[in-house]
Amino acid sequence: GTSRQIPQTIIIGVRKGGTRALLEMLDIHPNIVVAATEVHFFDWDENYVKGIDWYRSLMPFSYGNQITIEKTPGYFTSPQAPERIHDMNSSIKLLLILRDPTERVISDYTQVYYNRVESHKPVQLFEDIVIKNGALNTKYKAIQRSLYDVHMEKWLKHFSLDQIHIVDGNTLIKDPLPELQKVERFLNLPSRIMSSNFYFNQTKGFYCIRSDGRERCLHESKGRPHPLVNNTVLEQLYSYFREHNTKFYRMVNHSFNWH
């Protein structure tokens, strides 16, 4: 009685916003099944040309009363993804998880830093990448990815605001349940995720998941310590994002406690 379904919901981003945590936490819900890997169907041309049947073949088997969800954080910043997703299903529900844009930039750098260290490649200090000739290097990809207003504008050309639910990534990590209950309501699902599904792991410094008699934490690559960043550089980042954040708040009719 099961079959592979095209996702009725997609977590479209943002990279280093908490997409993996959100997916793993939603996977607790009996009416949700999740794709195991990031599919990159709508943002990578070489995958998109393989067609919708190839995309469906990567989805998990589900029952008729279950929602299939995939997550690919690259979708949010992709120029092609909004139109392609709309072409597939114009009434789809989208989940977007965001966090303070400066924190996201530092987290983005941290991931690349550790990847380079593990591959024995040379690394640069955060400040040496972010500052060029005494000014903020606004062409740095990690900074570009944090311009939420710029990317959101593209999505709102194809989808109405009530089709996009924004999850507060900063809150999800500190207190997961209220954010997940909002997602349950957005997806019109019965309330099944409970506080007993989470426990705080003192060693890791974030919540882990308890369901079906099993306990699991996010991969060790998550929650890595960020480098200490020079205060002057931090202030430059806060200042640069301020106007973009204000525009974004207006766009989505909601304010966040970002710097």
Accessible surface in RSA format (square Angstrom, percent):
REM  Atomic radii and reference values for relative SASA: ProtOr
REM  Chains: A
REM  Algorithm: Lee & Richards
REM  Probe-radius: 1.40
REM  Slices: 20
REM RES _ NUM      All-atoms   Total-Side   Main-Chain    Non-polar    All polar
REM                ABS   REL    ABS   REL    ABS   REL    ABS   REL    ABS   REL
RES GLY A   1   113.68 140.2   0.00   N/A 113.68 140.2  46.33 127.1  67.35 150.8
RES THR A   2    58.57  41.7  35.23  35.7  23.34  55.6  16.53  22.2  42.04  63.6
RES SER A   3    49.30  41.7  47.09  62.8   2.21   5.1  39.17  83.4  10.13  14.2
RES ARG A   4    90.40  38.0  80.41  41.0   9.99  23.8  13.86  18.9  76.54  46.4
RES GLN A   5    73.48  41.1  72.96  53.3   0.51   1.2   8.94  19.0  64.53  48.9
RES ILE A   6    41.18  23.4  33.98  25.3   7.20  17.4  33.98  24.5   7.20  19.5
RES PRO A   7     1.39   1.0   0.00   0.0   1.39   5.0   0.00   0.0   1.39   8.6
RES GLN A   8    69.33  38.8  65.27  47.7   4.06   9.7  42.74  91.0  26.60  20.2
RES THR A   9     1.49   1.1   1.49   1.5   0.00   0.0   0.00   0.0   1.49   2.2
RES ILE A  10     0.00   0.0   0.00   0.0   0.00   0.0   0.00   0.0   0.00   0.0
RES ILE A  11     0.00   0.0   0.00   0.0   0.00   0.0   0.00   0.0   0.00   0.0
RES ILE A  12     0.02   0.0   0.02   0.0   0.00   0.0   0.02   0.0   0.00   0.0
RES GLY A  13     0.00   0.0   0.00   N/A   0.00   0.0   0.00   0.0   0.00   0.0
RES VAL A  14     0.25   0.2   0.25   0.2   0.00   0.0   0.25   0.2   0.00   0.0
RES ARG A  15    62.81  26.4  62.62  31.9   0.19   0.5  20.35  27.8  42.46  25.7
RES LYS A  16    35.47  17.3  24.06  14.8  11.41  27.2  16.92  15.2  18.55  19.8
RES GLY A  17     3.08   3.8   0.00   N/A   3.08   3.8   0.48   1.3   2.60   5.8
RES GLY A  18    21.24  26.2   0.00   N/A  21.24  26.2  17.70  48.6   3.55   7.9
RES THR A  19     7.41   5.3   5.87   6.0   1.53   3.7   0.00   0.0   7.41  11.2
RES ARG A  20    53.29  22.4  52.24  26.6   1.05   2.5  14.03  19.2  39.26  23.8
RES ALA A  21     3.21   3.0   2.07   3.2   1.14   2.6   2.25   3.2   0.96   2.5
RES LEU A  22     0.00   0.0   0.00   0.0   0.00   0.0   0.00   0.0   0.00   0.0
RES LEU A  23     1.16   0.6   1.16   0.8   0.00   0.0   1.16   0.8   0.00   0.0
RES GLU A  24    43.18  24.8  40.98  31.0   2.20   5.2   5.77  11.2  37.41  30.5
RES MET A  25     5.05   2.6   5.05   3.3   0.00   0.0   5.05   4.3   0.00   0.0
RES LEU A  26     0.31   0.2   0.31   0.2   0.00   0.0   0.31   0.2   0.00   0.0
RES ASP A  27    59.01  41.3  44.31  44.1  14.70  34.8   0.52   1.2  58.49  58.3
RES ILE A  28    24.97  14.2   6.82   5.1  18.14  43.7   9.58   6.9  15.39  41.8
RES HIS A  29     1.57   0.9   0.00   0.0   1.56   4.0   0.00   0.0   1.56   1.8
RES PRO A  30    79.44  57.9  59.55  54.3  19.90  72.3  71.93  59.4   7.51  46.7
RES ASN A  31    22.18  15.3  22.18  21.4   0.00   0.0   0.00   0.0  22.18  21.4
RES ILE A  32     5.64   3.2   0.30   0.2   5.34  12.9   0.30   0.2   5.34  14.5
RES VAL A  33    23.95  15.8  22.48  20.4   1.47   3.5  23.95  20.8   0.00   0.0
RES VAL A  34    27.87  18.3  16.49  14.9  11.38  27.4  16.49  14.3  11.38  30.9
RES ALA A  35     2.22   2.0   0.76   1.2   1.46   3.3   1.13   1.6   1.09   2.9
RES ALA A  36    86.14  79.2  60.30  93.1  25.84  58.8  69.45  97.8  16.68  44.2
RES THR A  37    96.91  68.9  91.73  93.0   5.19  12.4  70.14  94.2  26.77  40.5
RES GLU A  38    67.98  39.0  48.65  36.8  19.33  46.0  13.71  26.5  54.27  44.3
RES VAL A  39     9.00   5.9   1.17   1.1   7.83  18.9   4.14   3.6   4.87  13.2
RES HIS A  40    29.38  16.1  29.38  20.4   0.00   0.0  19.70  20.3   9.68  11.3
RES PHE A  41     3.16   1.6   3.16   2.0   0.00   0.0   3.16   1.9   0.00   0.0
RES PHE A  42     0.55   0.3   0.55   0.3   0.00   0.0   0.55   0.3   0.00   0.0
RES ASP A  43    23.33  16.3   8.32   8.3  15.01  35.5   3.81   9.0  19.52  19.5
RES TRP A  44   116.54  46.8 114.11  55.2   2.43   5.7  97.79  52.1  18.75  30.4
RES ASP A  45    75.37  52.8  72.20  71.9   3.17   7.5  30.55  71.9  44.82  44.7
RES GLU A  46   112.59  64.6 102.73  77.7   9.86  23.5  59.96 116.0  52.63  43.0
RES ASN A  47    14.94  10.3  14.94  14.4   0.00   0.0   0.00   0.0  14.94  14.4
RES TYR A  48    67.81  31.7  62.60  35.6   5.21  13.6  40.29  30.3  27.52  33.9
RES VAL A  49   122.13  80.4  87.42  79.1  34.71  83.6  94.98  82.5  27.15  73.6
RES LYS A  50   108.77  53.1  80.01  49.1  28.75  68.5  55.15  49.6  53.62  57.1
RES GLY A  51    27.31  33.7   0.00   N/A  27.31  33.7  27.31  74.9   0.00   0.0
RES ILE A  52    65.04  37.0  59.34  44.2   5.69  13.7  59.34  42.7   5.69  15.5
RES ASP A  53   100.21  70.2  94.15  93.7   6.07  14.3  36.98  87.0  63.23  63.1
RES TRP A  54    69.19  27.8  61.43  29.7   7.76  18.2  49.97  26.6  19.22  31.2
RES TYR A  55     0.00   0.0   0.00   0.0   0.00   0.0   0.00   0.0   0.00   0.0
RES ARG A  56    80.28  33.7  80.28  40.9   0.00   0.0  24.18  33.0  56.11  34.0
RES SER A  57    57.46  48.6  43.29  57.8  14.17  32.6  38.69  82.4  18.77  26.3
RES LEU A  58    80.55  44.9  60.40  43.2  20.15  50.7  64.37  45.2  16.18  43.6
RES MET A  59     0.57   0.3   0.00   0.0   0.57   1.4   0.38   0.3   0.19   0.3
RES PRO A  60    33.93  24.7  24.03  21.9   9.90  36.0  33.48  27.6   0.45   2.8
RES PHE A  61   113.61  56.8  97.73  60.5  15.88  41.3  97.73  59.3  15.88  45.4
RES SER A  62     2.80   2.4   0.01   0.0   2.79   6.4   0.48   1.0   2.32   3.3
RES TYR A  63   126.94  59.3 125.38  71.3   1.56   4.1  81.82  61.5  45.12  55.6
RES GLY A  64    86.86 107.1   0.00   N/A  86.86 107.1  47.14 129.4  39.72  88.9
RES ASN A  65   106.56  73.5  82.81  80.0  23.75  57.2  47.37 114.0  59.19  57.2
RES GLN A  66    28.78  16.1  24.86  18.2   3.93   9.3   1.46   3.1  27.33  20.7
RES ILE A  67    27.38  15.6  27.38  20.4   0.00   0.0  27.38  19.7   0.00   0.0
RES THR A  68     0.00   0.0   0.00   0.0   0.00   0.0   0.00   0.0   0.00   0.0
RES ILE A  69     0.00   0.0   0.00   0.0   0.00   0.0   0.00   0.0   0.00   0.0
RES GLU A  70     0.00   0.0   0.00   0.0   0.00   0.0   0.00   0.0   0.00   0.0
RES LYS A  71     7.53   3.7   6.87   4.2   0.65   1.6   1.51   1.4   6.01   6.4
RES THR A  72     0.00   0.0   0.00   0.0   0.00   0.0   0.00   0.0   0.00   0.0
RES PRO A  73    12.98   9.5  12.02  11.0   0.96   3.5  12.02   9.9   0.96   5.9
RES GLY A  74    23.10  28.5   0.00   N/A  23.10  28.5  18.66  51.2   4.44   9.9
RES TYR A  75     0.00   0.0   0.00   0.0   0.00   0.0   0.00   0.0   0.00   0.0
RES PHE A  76     1.61   0.8   0.00   0.0   1.61   4.2   0.00   0.0   1.61   4.6
RES THR A  77    35.27  25.1  22.66  23.0  12.62  30.1   9.13  12.3  26.14  39.5
RES SER A  78     9.22   7.8   4.00   5.3   5.23  12.0   8.47  18.0   0.75   1.1
RES PRO A  79    95.45  69.6  76.73  69.9  18.72  68.1  76.86  63.5  18.59 115.5
RES GLN A  80    70.39  39.4  64.47  47.1   5.92  14.1  28.67  61.0  41.72  31.6
RES ALA A  81     0.00   0.0   0.00   0.0   0.00   0.0   0.00   0.0   0.00   0.0
RES PRO A  82     1.54   1.1   1.54   1.4   0.00   0.0   1.54   1.3   0.00   0.0
RES GLU A  83    96.86  55.6  96.69  73.2   0.17   0.4  15.16  29.3  81.70  66.7
RES ARG A  84    40.72  17.1  39.98  20.4   0.74   1.8   8.94  12.2  31.78  19.3
RES ILE A  85     0.00   0.0   0.00   0.0   0.00   0.0   0.00   0.0   0.00   0.0
RES HIS A  86    59.77  32.7  56.89  39.5   2.88   7.4  35.51  36.6  24.27  28.2
RES ASP A  87   102.70  71.9  67.41  67.1  35.29  83.5  26.95  63.4  75.75  75.5
RES MET A  88    43.95  22.8   7.34   4.9  36.61  87.2  17.67  15.0  26.28  34.8
RES ASN A  89    47.87  33.0  42.29  40.9   5.58  13.4  13.98  33.7  33.89  32.8
RES SER A  90    62.01  52.4  50.68  67.6  11.33  26.1  16.72  35.6  45.29  63.5
RES SER A  91    86.06  72.7  68.60  91.6  17.46  40.2  46.02  98.0  40.04  56.1
RES ILE A  92     1.87   1.1   0.00   0.0   1.87   4.5   1.87   1.3   0.00   0.0
RES LYS A  93    59.59  29.1  59.35  36.4   0.24   0.6  48.37  43.5  11.22  12.0
RES LEU A  94     0.00   0.0   0.00   0.0   0.00   0.0   0.00   0.0   0.00   0.0
RES LEU A  95     0.00   0.0   0.00   0.0   0.00   0.0   0.00   0.0   0.00   0.0
RES LEU A  96     0.00   0.0   0.00   0.0   0.00   0.0   0.00   0.0   0.00   0.0
RES ILE A  97     0.09   0.1   0.09   0.1   0.00   0.0   0.09   0.1   0.00   0.0
RES LEU A  98     0.09   0.0   0.00   0.0   0.09   0.2   0.00   0.0   0.09   0.2
RES ARG A  99    45.78  19.2  45.78  23.3   0.00   0.0   4.01   5.5  41.77  25.3
RES ASP A 100     5.02   3.5   5.02   5.0   0.00   0.0   1.81   4.3   3.22   3.2
RES PRO A 101     1.14   0.8   1.14   1.0   0.00   0.0   1.14   0.9   0.00   0.0
RES THR A 102     3.75   2.7   3.75   3.8   0.00   0.0   2.39   3.2   1.36   2.1
RES GLU A 103    61.16  35.1  61.14  46.3   0.02   0.0  27.55  53.3  33.61  27.4
RES ARG A 104     0.00   0.0   0.00   0.0   0.00   0.0   0.00   0.0   0.00   0.0
RES VAL A 105     0.00   0.0   0.00   0.0   0.00   0.0   0.00   0.0   0.00   0.0
RES ILE A 106    13.71   7.8  13.71  10.2   0.00   0.0  13.71   9.9   0.00   0.0
RES SER A 107     8.23   7.0   7.69  10.3   0.54   1.3   0.00   0.0   8.23  11.5
RES ASP A 108     2.19   1.5   2.19   2.2   0.00   0.0   0.00   0.0   2.19   2.2
RES TYR A 109    13.16   6.1  13.09   7.4   0.07   0.2   8.44   6.3   4.71   5.8
RES THR A 110     5.93   4.2   5.63   5.7   0.29   0.7   5.93   8.0   0.00   0.0
RES GLN A 111    52.11  29.1  49.54  36.2   2.57   6.1  12.74  27.1  39.37  29.9
RES VAL A 112    62.52  41.1  61.99  56.1   0.53   1.3  62.52  54.3   0.00   0.0
RES TYR A 113    76.42  35.7  73.60  41.9   2.82   7.3  34.96  26.3  41.46  51.1
RES TYR A 114    58.22  27.2  58.22  33.1   0.00   0.0  35.44  26.6  22.78  28.1
RES ASN A 115    70.75  48.8  67.81  65.5   2.94   7.1  22.96  55.2  47.80  46.2
RES ARG A 116    85.06  35.7  84.12  42.9   0.94   2.2  20.46  28.0  64.60  39.2
RES VAL A 117    66.65  43.9  58.49  53.0   8.15  19.6  61.67  53.6   4.98  13.5
RES GLU A 118   106.44  61.1  81.35  61.5  25.09  59.7  49.71  96.2  56.73  46.3
RES SER A 119    62.25  52.6  37.85  50.5  24.40  56.2  20.20  43.0  42.05  58.9
RES HIS A 120   170.50  93.2 135.71  94.3  34.79  89.0 100.38 103.5  70.12  81.6
RES LYS A 121   112.37  54.8 102.50  62.9   9.87  23.5  51.09  46.0  61.27  65.3
RES PRO A 122   109.94  80.1  93.98  85.7  15.96  58.0 106.86  88.2   3.08  19.1
RES VAL A 123    64.19  42.2  36.27  32.8  27.92  67.3  37.75  32.8  26.44  71.7
RES GLN A 124    99.78  55.8  89.61  65.5  10.17  24.2  35.83  76.3  63.95  48.5
RES LEU A 125   121.36  67.6 117.16  83.8   4.20  10.6 117.71  82.7   3.65   9.8
RES PHE A 126     2.89   1.4   1.74   1.1   1.15   3.0   1.74   1.1   1.15   3.3
RES GLU A 127    41.54  23.8  39.95  30.2   1.58   3.8  26.52  51.3  15.01  12.3
RES ASP A 128    76.11  53.3  67.76  67.4   8.35  19.7  16.74  39.4  59.37  59.2
RES ILE A 129    31.08  17.7  31.08  23.2   0.00   0.0  31.08  22.4   0.00   0.0
RES VAL A 130     0.00   0.0   0.00   0.0   0.00   0.0   0.00   0.0   0.00   0.0
RES ILE A 131    37.57  21.4  28.94  21.6   8.63  20.8  28.94  20.8   8.63  23.4
RES LYS A 132    98.80  48.2  92.61  56.8   6.19  14.7  81.60  73.4  17.20  18.3
RES ASN A 133   160.03 110.4 112.97 109.2  47.06 113.3  43.32 104.3 116.71 112.8
RES GLY A 134    64.97  80.1   0.00   N/A  64.97  80.1  34.28  94.1  30.69  68.7
RES ALA A 135    57.10  52.5  54.27  83.8   2.83   6.4  57.10  80.4   0.00   0.0
RES LEU A 136    29.22  16.3  13.33   9.5  15.89  39.9  13.33   9.4  15.89  42.8
RES ASN A 137    29.73  20.5  25.42  24.6   4.30  10.4   4.30  10.4  25.42  24.6
RES THR A 138    45.10  32.1  43.10  43.7   2.00   4.8  16.27  21.9  28.83  43.6
RES LYS A 139   176.59  86.2 159.04  97.6  17.55  41.8 110.60  99.6  65.99  70.3
RES TYR A 140    37.16  17.4  31.28  17.8   5.89  15.3  31.94  24.0   5.22   6.4
RES LYS A 141   145.42  70.9 142.65  87.5   2.77   6.6  86.45  77.8  58.96  62.8
RES ALA A 142     1.42   1.3   1.11   1.7   0.31   0.7   1.11   1.6   0.31   0.8
RES ILE A 143     0.00   0.0   0.00   0.0   0.00   0.0   0.00   0.0   0.00   0.0
RES GLN A 144    75.57  42.3  75.20  55.0   0.37   0.9  24.09  51.3  51.49  39.0
RES ARG A 145    49.81  20.9  49.81  25.4   0.00   0.0   7.49  10.2  42.32  25.6
RES SER A 146     0.50   0.4   0.00   0.0   0.50   1.2   0.00   0.0   0.50   0.7
RES LEU A 147    11.74   6.5  11.74   8.4   0.00   0.0  11.74   8.2   0.00   0.0
RES TYR A 148     2.56   1.2   1.40   0.8   1.16   3.0   1.40   1.1   1.16   1.4
RES ASP A 149     2.27   1.6   1.75   1.7   0.51   1.2   0.35   0.8   1.92   1.9
RES VAL A 150    60.02  39.5  56.84  51.5   3.18   7.7  58.27  50.6   1.75   4.7
RES HIS A 151    16.46   9.0  16.41  11.4   0.05   0.1  16.35  16.9   0.11   0.1
RES MET A 152     0.04   0.0   0.04   0.0   0.00   0.0   0.00   0.0   0.04   0.1
RES GLU A 153    93.36  53.6  91.77  69.4   1.59   3.8  19.55  37.8  73.82  60.3
RES LYS A 154    62.51  30.5  61.85  38.0   0.65   1.6  49.91  44.9  12.60  13.4
RES TRP A 155     0.39   0.2   0.39   0.2   0.00   0.0   0.00   0.0   0.39   0.6
RES LEU A 156    56.13  31.3  32.85  23.5  23.28  58.5  33.39  23.4  22.74  61.2
RES LYS A 157   155.64  75.9 117.37  72.0  38.27  91.1  79.60  71.6  76.04  81.0
RES HIS A 158    59.94  32.8  44.93  31.2  15.00  38.4  26.70  27.5  33.24  38.7
RES PHE A 159     5.99   3.0   0.00   0.0   5.99  15.6   3.87   2.3   2.12   6.1
RES SER A 160    57.98  49.0  45.27  60.4  12.71  29.3  49.29 105.0   8.69  12.2
RES LEU A 161    54.87  30.6  46.77  33.5   8.10  20.4  46.77  32.8   8.10  21.8
RES ASP A 162   117.49  82.3  92.39  92.0  25.11  59.4  50.80 119.6  66.69  66.5
RES GLN A 163    29.95  16.7  29.55  21.6   0.41   1.0  17.72  37.7  12.23   9.3
RES ILE A 164     9.51   5.4   0.01   0.0   9.50  22.9   0.01   0.0   9.50  25.8
RES HIS A 165    32.11  17.5  29.25  20.3   2.86   7.3  17.52  18.1  14.59  17.0
RES ILE A 166    29.42  16.7  12.68   9.4  16.74  40.3  12.68   9.1  16.74  45.4
RES VAL A 167     0.06   0.0   0.06   0.1   0.00   0.0   0.06   0.1   0.00   0.0
RES ASP A 168    27.36  19.2  26.97  26.8   0.39   0.9   6.35  14.9  21.01  21.0
RES GLY A 169     2.55   3.1   0.00   N/A   2.55   3.1   0.99   2.7   1.56   3.5
RES ASN A 170    31.59  21.8  25.13  24.3   6.46  15.6  18.77  45.2  12.82  12.4
RES THR A 171    46.99  33.4  44.70  45.3   2.29   5.4  29.02  39.0  17.96  27.2
RES LEU A 172     0.09   0.0   0.09   0.1   0.00   0.0   0.09   0.1   0.00   0.0
RES ILE A 173    67.99  38.7  66.17  49.3   1.82   4.4  67.00  48.2   0.99   2.7
RES LYS A 174   147.57  72.0 129.30  79.3  18.27  43.5 105.93  95.3  41.64  44.4
RES ASP A 175    69.75  48.9  69.75  69.4   0.00   0.0  18.36  43.2  51.39  51.3
RES PRO A 176     3.99   2.9   3.99   3.6   0.00   0.0   3.99   3.3   0.00   0.0
RES LEU A 177    34.53  19.2  34.51  24.7   0.02   0.0  34.51  24.2   0.02   0.0
RES PRO A 178    52.62  38.3  49.99  45.6   2.62   9.5  51.58  42.6   1.03   6.4
RES GLU A 179     7.10   4.1   7.09   5.4   0.01   0.0   0.06   0.1   7.04   5.7
RES LEU A 180     0.05   0.0   0.05   0.0   0.00   0.0   0.05   0.0   0.00   0.0
RES GLN A 181    57.46  32.1  56.99  41.6   0.48   1.1   6.15  13.1  51.31  38.9
RES LYS A 182    87.45  42.7  84.21  51.7   3.24   7.7  48.46  43.6  38.99  41.5
RES VAL A 183     0.19   0.1   0.19   0.2   0.00   0.0   0.19   0.2   0.00   0.0
RES GLU A 184     3.70   2.1   3.34   2.5   0.37   0.9   2.79   5.4   0.91   0.7
RES ARG A 185   158.89  66.7 143.88  73.3  15.01  35.7  77.27 105.6  81.63  49.5
RES PHE A 186    32.27  16.1  20.55  12.7  11.72  30.5  30.35  18.4   1.92   5.5
RES LEU A 187     8.40   4.7   0.79   0.6   7.61  19.1   0.79   0.6   7.61  20.5
RES ASN A 188   122.02  84.1  89.58  86.6  32.44  78.1  34.77  83.7  87.25  84.3
RES LEU A 189    23.73  13.2   9.82   7.0  13.91  35.0  11.12   7.8  12.61  33.9
RES PRO A 190    58.08  42.3  44.63  40.7  13.45  48.9  57.08  47.1   1.00   6.2
RES SER A 191    79.13  66.9  57.34  76.5  21.79  50.2  41.36  88.1  37.77  52.9
RES ARG A 192   119.88  50.3 108.58  55.3  11.30  26.9  28.81  39.4  91.07  55.2
RES ILE A 193     1.81   1.0   0.00   0.0   1.81   4.4   0.00   0.0   1.81   4.9
RES MET A 194   113.32  58.7 111.31  73.7   2.01   4.8  74.24  63.1  39.08  51.8
RES SER A 195    78.15  66.0  68.86  91.9   9.30  21.4  36.01  76.7  42.14  59.0
RES SER A 196    69.86  59.0  57.05  76.1  12.81  29.5  55.67 118.6  14.19  19.9
RES ASN A 197    16.22  11.2  16.22  15.7   0.00   0.0   0.00   0.0  16.22  15.7
RES PHE A 198    16.71   8.4   5.25   3.3  11.46  29.8   5.25   3.2  11.46  32.8
RES TYR A 199    53.09  24.8  47.87  27.2   5.22  13.6  42.64  32.0  10.45  12.9
RES PHE A 200    89.91  45.0  68.63  42.5  21.28  55.4  68.63  41.6  21.28  60.9
RES ASN A 201    32.43  22.4  28.35  27.4   4.08   9.8   5.18  12.5  27.25  26.3
RES GLN A 202   152.67  85.4 130.12  95.1  22.55  53.7  57.45 122.3  95.22  72.2
RES THR A 203   135.97  96.7 100.45 101.8  35.51  84.6  76.61 102.9  59.35  89.7
RES LYS A 204    75.87  37.0  52.98  32.5  22.89  54.5  40.47  36.4  35.40  37.7
RES GLY A 205    42.88  52.9   0.00   N/A  42.88  52.9  21.94  60.2  20.94  46.9
RES PHE A 206    16.81   8.4  16.65  10.3   0.15   0.4  16.81  10.2   0.00   0.0
RES TYR A 207    58.94  27.5  54.78  31.2   4.17  10.8  17.00  12.8  41.94  51.7
RES CYS A 208     0.55   0.4   0.00   0.0   0.55   1.3   0.55   1.4   0.00   0.0
RES ILE A 209     4.90   2.8   4.90   3.6   0.00   0.0   4.90   3.5   0.00   0.0
RES ARG A 210    89.15  37.4  87.94  44.8   1.21   2.9  38.04  52.0  51.12  31.0
RES SER A 211    13.58  11.5   7.36   9.8   6.21  14.3  10.98  23.4   2.59   3.6
RES ASP A 212   136.02  95.3  93.42  93.0  42.60 100.7  37.39  88.0  98.63  98.4
RES GLY A 213    85.18 105.0   0.00   N/A  85.18 105.0  41.62 114.2  43.55  97.5
RES ARG A 214   138.77  58.3 134.69  68.7   4.08   9.7  63.86  87.3  74.91  45.4
RES GLU A 215   102.66  58.9  71.56  54.1  31.09  74.0  23.54  45.5  79.12  64.6
RES ARG A 216    49.89  20.9  43.36  22.1   6.53  15.5  40.29  55.1   9.60   5.8
RES CYS A 217    42.86  32.4  14.31  16.0  28.55  67.1   9.60  24.3  33.26  35.9
RES LEU A 218    21.54  12.0  15.07  10.8   6.47  16.3  17.70  12.4   3.84  10.3
RES HIS A 219   119.47  65.3 105.41  73.3  14.06  36.0  86.96  89.6  32.50  37.8
RES GLU A 220   134.55  77.3 118.35  89.5  16.20  38.6  35.88  69.4  98.68  80.6
RES SER A 221    35.56  30.0  28.66  38.2   6.90  15.9  18.13  38.6  17.43  24.4
RES LYS A 222    63.14  30.8  56.35  34.6   6.79  16.2  25.02  22.5  38.12  40.6
RES GLY A 223    58.65  72.3   0.00   N/A  58.65  72.3  24.92  68.4  33.73  75.5
RES ARG A 224    52.15  21.9  40.14  20.5  12.01  28.6  15.47  21.1  36.68  22.2
RES PRO A 225   103.06  75.1  87.26  79.5  15.80  57.4  98.54  81.4   4.52  28.1
RES HIS A 226    72.04  39.4  46.99  32.7  25.05  64.1  25.11  25.9  46.93  54.6
RES PRO A 227    51.46  37.5  32.45  29.6  19.01  69.1  44.80  37.0   6.66  41.4
RES LEU A 228   181.19 100.9 157.10 112.4  24.09  60.6 158.27 111.2  22.92  61.7
RES VAL A 229    19.06  12.5   2.18   2.0  16.88  40.7   3.15   2.7  15.91  43.2
RES ASN A 230    77.26  53.3  63.00  60.9  14.26  34.3  17.92  43.1  59.35  57.4
RES ASN A 231   115.28  79.5 109.22 105.6   6.05  14.6  29.75  71.6  85.53  82.7
RES THR A 232    93.69  66.6  88.47  89.7   5.22  12.4  61.99  83.3  31.70  47.9
RES VAL A 233    10.01   6.6  10.01   9.1   0.00   0.0  10.01   8.7   0.00   0.0
RES LEU A 234    33.19  18.5  33.19  23.7   0.00   0.0  33.19  23.3   0.00   0.0
RES GLU A 235   100.71  57.8  99.27  75.1   1.44   3.4  44.47  86.0  56.24  45.9
RES GLN A 236    59.62  33.3  52.98  38.7   6.64  15.8  29.56  62.9  30.06  22.8
RES LEU A 237     0.00   0.0   0.00   0.0   0.00   0.0   0.00   0.0   0.00   0.0
RES TYR A 238    28.53  13.3  28.20  16.0   0.33   0.8  12.37   9.3  16.15  19.9
RES SER A 239    65.55  55.4  54.08  72.2  11.46  26.4  17.96  38.2  47.58  66.7
RES TYR A 240    64.13  29.9  51.63  29.4  12.49  32.5  47.06  35.4  17.07  21.0
RES PHE A 241     1.01   0.5   1.01   0.6   0.00   0.0   1.01   0.6   0.00   0.0
RES ARG A 242   122.14  51.3 121.95  62.2   0.20   0.5  62.08  84.9  60.06  36.4
RES GLU A 243   127.62  73.3 121.88  92.2   5.75  13.7  46.66  90.3  80.96  66.1
RES HIS A 244    37.56  20.5  37.00  25.7   0.56   1.4  23.95  24.7  13.61  15.8
RES ASN A 245     7.25   5.0   6.84   6.6   0.41   1.0   4.16  10.0   3.10   3.0
RES THR A 246    61.12  43.5  61.08  61.9   0.04   0.1  42.56  57.2  18.56  28.1
RES LYS A 247    92.05  44.9  89.07  54.6   2.99   7.1  40.55  36.5  51.50  54.9
RES PHE A 248     0.40   0.2   0.40   0.2   0.00   0.0   0.40   0.2   0.00   0.0
RES TYR A 249    39.71  18.5  37.35  21.3   2.36   6.1  35.85  26.9   3.86   4.8
RES ARG A 250   162.22  68.1 142.89  72.8  19.32  46.0  76.46 104.5  85.75  52.0
RES MET A 251    51.41  26.6  32.67  21.6  18.74  44.6  41.59  35.4   9.82  13.0
RES VAL A 252    11.71   7.7   1.08   1.0  10.63  25.6   1.08   0.9  10.63  28.8
RES ASN A 253   122.26  84.3  87.50  84.6  34.76  83.7  37.70  90.7  84.56  81.7
RES HIS A 254   101.22  55.3  92.64  64.4   8.59  22.0  62.28  64.2  38.94  45.3
RES SER A 255    80.18  67.8  61.53  82.1  18.65  43.0  34.23  72.9  45.96  64.4
RES PHE A 256    17.17   8.6   4.81   3.0  12.37  32.2   9.24   5.6   7.93  22.7
RES ASN A 257   160.02 110.3 125.95 121.7  34.06  82.0  38.50  92.7 121.52 117.5
RES TRP A 258    23.26   9.3   3.02   1.5  20.24  47.5   2.13   1.1  21.12  34.3
RES HIS A 259   104.07  56.9  81.46  56.6  22.61  57.8  73.10  75.3  30.97  36.0
END  Absolute sums over single chains surface
CHAIN  1 A    13024.3      10594.7       2429.6       6903.8       6120.5
END  Absolute sums over all chains
TOTAL         13024.3      10594.7       2429.6       6903.8       6120.5
